[in-house]
Amino acid sequence: MQMKVLGAGALLMVGWLWFYLFVRQFLFNFFTAYPLIKGMQAAKEDLIAIGARRYTAVSVVSCAVVCAIIIALVLIFCPWYFIICFFGGALVAFFMYLPLLGPSNRTMFDSFCATYYRFVPDDELRTAMYNKKPSQMKLRLHAMGVSDAFIPEFKK
């Protein structure tokens, strides 16, 4: 009985970790990266390179494959009570991550800037993104004559 309780706790933690490492990245791609890339391309076609979409697509596919493999392993090799614990841990992580979802969260926007600055051809805008300074980004966009509508108003 003690081993079942220890195993259940371990699978609860594995489920949380699975969500945090892989599903969180998957959700980041769809709720933060793709909308910001689309907004940047709508503002000006060559504001961000086409490689940004490809990079995000590779991330989506790889995260989906890893998630599917881990779910298959859990479903095949674990008894029902371990499966419940695994998805319970993932559910806990989901509710912890839910308020952070989207580009209007400053942390998510900064994560986007830290990852995608390398796809921006303009030196000053790339530097502002690298330094995670939305105010400098807005100034540079205005100097370029480009809309800054893709930079969100951040939640407090």
C-alpha positions as CSV (number, residue, x, y, z in Angstrom):
1,M,0.0,0.0,0.0
2,Q,2.8,2.4,0.8
3,M,4.4,1.9,-2.6
4,K,1.1,2.8,-4.3
5,V,0.9,6.0,-2.3
6,L,4.5,6.9,-3.2
7,G,3.9,6.0,-6.8
8,A,0.8,8.1,-6.9
9,G,2.7,11.1,-5.5
10,A,5.5,10.5,-8.0
11,L,3.0,10.4,-10.9
12,L,1.3,13.6,-9.6
13,M,4.7,15.3,-9.8
14,V,5.5,13.8,-13.2
15,G,2.1,15.1,-14.5
16,W,2.8,18.6,-13.1
17,L,6.3,18.5,-14.6
18,W,5.0,17.2,-18.0
19,F,2.6,20.1,-18.2
20,Y,5.2,22.6,-17.1
21,L,7.8,21.5,-19.6
22,F,5.8,20.6,-22.7
23,V,2.2,21.6,-22.6
24,R,3.1,25.1,-21.3
25,Q,5.3,25.6,-24.3
26,F,2.6,24.4,-26.6
27,L,0.1,26.8,-25.1
28,F,2.7,29.7,-25.2
29,N,3.1,29.1,-29.0
30,F,-0.6,29.4,-29.7
31,F,-1.6,32.1,-27.2
32,T,1.5,34.3,-27.2
33,A,3.9,33.6,-30.1
34,Y,1.6,33.2,-33.0
35,P,-0.6,36.2,-32.2
36,L,2.4,38.5,-31.7
37,I,4.1,37.2,-34.9
38,K,0.8,37.8,-36.8
39,G,0.5,41.3,-35.3
40,M,4.1,42.1,-36.3
41,Q,3.5,40.9,-39.8
42,A,0.3,42.8,-40.1
43,A,2.0,46.0,-39.0
44,K,4.7,45.5,-41.6
45,E,5.4,42.4,-43.7
46,D,9.2,42.3,-43.1
47,L,9.1,43.5,-39.5
48,I,9.8,39.9,-38.4
49,A,11.4,37.2,-40.6
50,I,9.4,34.2,-41.9
51,G,11.8,32.0,-39.8
52,A,9.8,33.0,-36.7
53,R,6.7,31.2,-37.9
54,R,8.8,28.2,-38.9
55,Y,10.6,28.2,-35.5
56,T,7.2,28.2,-33.8
57,A,5.8,25.5,-36.0
58,V,8.8,23.2,-35.2
59,S,8.2,24.0,-31.5
60,V,4.5,23.1,-31.8
61,V,5.2,19.8,-33.6
62,S,8.0,18.7,-31.2
63,C,6.0,19.5,-28.1
64,A,2.9,17.7,-29.5
65,V,5.0,14.6,-30.3
66,V,6.7,14.6,-26.8
67,C,3.3,15.1,-25.1
68,A,1.7,12.3,-27.1
69,I,4.6,9.9,-26.3
70,I,4.4,10.6,-22.6
71,I,0.6,10.3,-22.5
72,A,0.9,7.0,-24.4
73,L,3.5,5.7,-22.0
74,V,1.4,6.7,-19.0
75,L,-1.8,5.1,-20.4
76,I,-0.1,1.9,-21.4
77,F,2.1,1.2,-18.4
78,C,0.2,2.7,-15.5
79,P,-2.8,1.5,-13.5
80,W,-5.9,3.7,-13.5
81,Y,-5.1,5.4,-10.1
82,F,-1.6,6.4,-11.4
83,I,-3.3,7.8,-14.5
84,I,-5.7,9.9,-12.4
85,C,-2.7,11.2,-10.4
86,F,-0.8,12.1,-13.5
87,F,-3.6,14.1,-15.0
88,G,-4.4,15.6,-11.6
89,G,-0.9,17.0,-11.4
90,A,-1.2,18.3,-15.0
91,L,-4.5,19.9,-14.0
92,V,-2.9,21.6,-11.0
93,A,-0.2,23.0,-13.3
94,F,-2.8,24.2,-15.8
95,F,-4.7,26.2,-13.2
96,M,-1.4,27.6,-11.9
97,Y,-0.5,28.7,-15.5
98,L,-3.9,29.9,-16.7
99,P,-3.6,33.5,-15.3
100,L,-0.3,33.9,-17.1
101,L,-1.6,32.9,-20.6
102,G,-1.4,35.5,-23.4
103,P,0.8,38.3,-24.5
104,S,-0.9,40.9,-22.1
105,N,1.0,39.3,-19.3
106,R,4.4,41.1,-19.1
107,T,6.3,37.9,-18.4
108,M,4.9,36.2,-21.5
109,F,5.7,39.2,-23.6
110,D,9.2,39.3,-22.3
111,S,9.6,35.6,-23.0
112,F,8.5,36.3,-26.6
113,C,11.0,39.1,-26.9
114,A,13.8,37.1,-25.5
115,T,13.2,34.3,-27.9
116,Y,12.1,36.1,-31.1
117,Y,14.4,39.1,-31.2
118,R,16.8,37.2,-33.4
119,F,14.1,37.2,-36.2
120,V,13.9,41.0,-36.3
121,P,16.0,42.5,-39.1
122,D,16.0,46.1,-37.8
123,D,19.0,46.6,-35.4
124,E,17.4,49.1,-33.0
125,L,14.1,47.2,-32.8
126,R,16.0,44.0,-32.2
127,T,18.0,45.6,-29.4
128,A,14.9,47.0,-27.8
129,M,13.3,43.5,-28.0
130,Y,16.5,41.9,-26.6
131,N,16.4,44.4,-23.7
132,K,12.7,43.7,-23.2
133,K,11.8,47.4,-23.4
134,P,8.4,47.9,-24.9
135,S,8.7,51.7,-24.6
136,Q,11.8,51.7,-26.7
137,M,10.1,49.3,-29.2
138,K,7.2,51.8,-29.5
139,L,9.6,54.7,-30.1
140,R,11.5,52.7,-32.8
141,L,8.3,51.6,-34.5
142,H,7.0,55.2,-34.6
143,A,10.3,56.3,-36.1
144,M,9.9,53.6,-38.8
145,G,6.3,54.7,-39.4
146,V,5.0,51.3,-38.3
147,S,2.0,50.7,-36.1
148,D,2.8,49.5,-32.6
149,A,-0.7,47.9,-32.1
150,F,0.8,44.5,-31.5
151,I,2.4,45.6,-28.3
152,P,-0.3,44.9,-25.7
153,E,-1.3,46.9,-22.6
154,F,0.0,44.8,-19.8
155,K,-2.1,43.4,-16.9
156,K,-1.0,44.5,-13.4
